[in-house]
């Protein structure tokens, strides 16, 4: 833990993260459906009953309601409290590992963004431009104020991050006449490169590919997929980003690539 960071600060960060996680749930549900994340206030998707403020306290309200809507008793997905807990954990880990710094702000913000993108891609197989484009700007902007990398490295990273999947898409189209990756992956990888630079972007891409390949092989062996089964690569990228940003530095150094 960085010197001078009192445990209560980490607790405050976790509480803030849980509140942000509640908003991330709104983003994950509404953005793919092209709904405003501002209005109307939170509501039950089944009975459309507005959720009162005391029914929207992160984690606690879900537990108090028994995981069901107070109005129609429709089950509320486990995803909601889990996202809030995950968001709280990312904030706490960021502060514990990087202290109260600009780097912490960048890492935690991009961690929250990646969490949302990973869940959206898992459910809808899209990575919305309204999230990916601002993420590129986030990485470029933080590089000028003590972020993960330097401005030049950020620009090069964004270019490499976009260039690699474009090459894959064009090559796969030429060889098989179909898309090998989605264009949303191009923009997300550009954002990843802008945040961490070209070298770390490539390593994150390799890590995501290894995780995706392992899952794909597992599905084939289990008889639940084939070589043509479409997998949400953005979700694997998001998982790789979270591991890269929040795992101990020794873990990153120990990787063989």
ChimeraX attribute file (.defattr): number of C-alpha atoms within 10 A of each C-alpha:
attribute: neighborCount
match mode: 1-to-1
recipient: residues
	/A:1	12
	/A:2	11
	/A:3	7
	/A:4	8
	/A:5	15
	/A:6	12
	/A:7	13
	/A:8	9
	/A:9	15
	/A:10	21
	/A:11	16
	/A:12	14
	/A:13	22
	/A:14	24
	/A:15	20
	/A:16	16
	/A:17	26
	/A:18	26
	/A:19	19
	/A:20	19
	/A:21	27
	/A:22	21
	/A:23	18
	/A:24	23
	/A:25	19
	/A:26	20
	/A:27	21
	/A:28	22
	/A:29	17
	/A:30	15
	/A:31	16
	/A:32	17
	/A:33	10
	/A:34	9
	/A:35	13
	/A:36	12
	/A:37	17
	/A:38	11
	/A:39	7
	/A:40	9
	/A:41	13
	/A:42	18
	/A:43	14
	/A:44	17
	/A:45	12
	/A:46	12
	/A:47	12
	/A:48	11
	/A:49	15
	/A:50	14
	/A:51	15
	/A:52	11
	/A:53	10
	/A:54	9
	/A:55	18
	/A:56	14
	/A:57	17
	/A:58	24
	/A:59	20
	/A:60	13
	/A:61	16
	/A:62	19
	/A:63	13
	/A:64	11
	/A:65	14
	/A:66	13
	/A:67	18
	/A:68	17
	/A:69	20
	/A:70	14
	/A:71	13
	/A:72	12
	/A:73	14
	/A:74	14
	/A:75	13
	/A:76	16
	/A:77	11
	/A:78	10
	/A:79	11
	/A:80	19
	/A:81	23
	/A:82	17
	/A:83	26
	/A:84	26
	/A:85	20
	/A:86	18
	/A:87	30
	/A:88	27
	/A:89	21
	/A:90	25
	/A:91	28
	/A:92	23
	/A:93	22
	/A:94	27
	/A:95	25
	/A:96	21
	/A:97	17
	/A:98	17
	/A:99	21
	/A:100	16
	/A:101	13
	/A:102	15
	/A:103	20
	/A:104	22
	/A:105	18
	/A:106	21
	/A:107	27
	/A:108	24
	/A:109	19
	/A:110	22
	/A:111	25
	/A:112	24
	/A:113	18
	/A:114	25
	/A:115	23
	/A:116	26
	/A:117	25
	/A:118	23
	/A:119	23
	/A:120	23
	/A:121	23
	/A:122	17
	/A:123	13
	/A:124	12
	/A:125	20
	/A:126	21
	/A:127	27
	/A:128	18
	/A:129	13
	/A:130	10
	/A:131	18
	/A:132	23
	/A:133	15
	/A:134	12
	/A:135	23
	/A:136	22
	/A:137	15
	/A:138	18
	/A:139	30
	/A:140	27
	/A:141	17
	/A:142	22
	/A:143	25
	/A:144	14
	/A:145	13
	/A:146	15
	/A:147	23
	/A:148	22
	/A:149	24
	/A:150	20
	/A:151	21
	/A:152	14
	/A:153	20
	/A:154	29
	/A:155	22
	/A:156	18
	/A:157	29
	/A:158	29
	/A:159	18
	/A:160	23
	/A:161	28
	/A:162	22
	/A:163	16
	/A:164	15
	/A:165	22
	/A:166	19
	/A:167	14
	/A:168	15
	/A:169	19
	/A:170	15
	/A:171	15
	/A:172	15
	/A:173	14
	/A:174	11
	/A:175	10
	/A:176	9
	/A:177	10
	/A:178	12
	/A:179	14
	/A:180	18
	/A:181	21
	/A:182	17
	/A:183	17
	/A:184	20
	/A:185	24
	/A:186	25
	/A:187	25
	/A:188	27
	/A:189	30
	/A:190	31
	/A:191	30
	/A:192	32
	/A:193	31
	/A:194	35
	/A:195	33
	/A:196	27
	/A:197	29
	/A:198	23
	/A:199	14
	/A:200	20
	/A:201	24
	/A:202	20
	/A:203	18
	/A:204	27
	/A:205	22
	/A:206	15
	/A:207	21
	/A:208	21
	/A:209	16
	/A:210	14
	/A:211	16
	/A:212	19
	/A:213	14
	/A:214	11
	/A:215	14
	/A:216	20
	/A:217	15
	/A:218	13
	/A:219	15
	/A:220	13
	/A:221	11
	/A:222	10
	/A:223	9
	/A:224	11
	/A:225	15
	/A:226	13
	/A:227	9
	/A:228	7
	/A:229	11
	/A:230	12
	/A:231	17
	/A:232	22
	/A:233	23
	/A:234	28
	/A:235	26
	/A:236	24
	/A:237	26
	/A:238	27
	/A:239	19
	/A:240	21
	/A:241	26
	/A:242	20
	/A:243	16
	/A:244	20
	/A:245	22
	/A:246	20
	/A:247	14
	/A:248	12
	/A:249	11
	/A:250	8
	/A:251	10
	/A:252	16
	/A:253	9
	/A:254	8
	/A:255	9
	/A:256	6
	/A:257	11
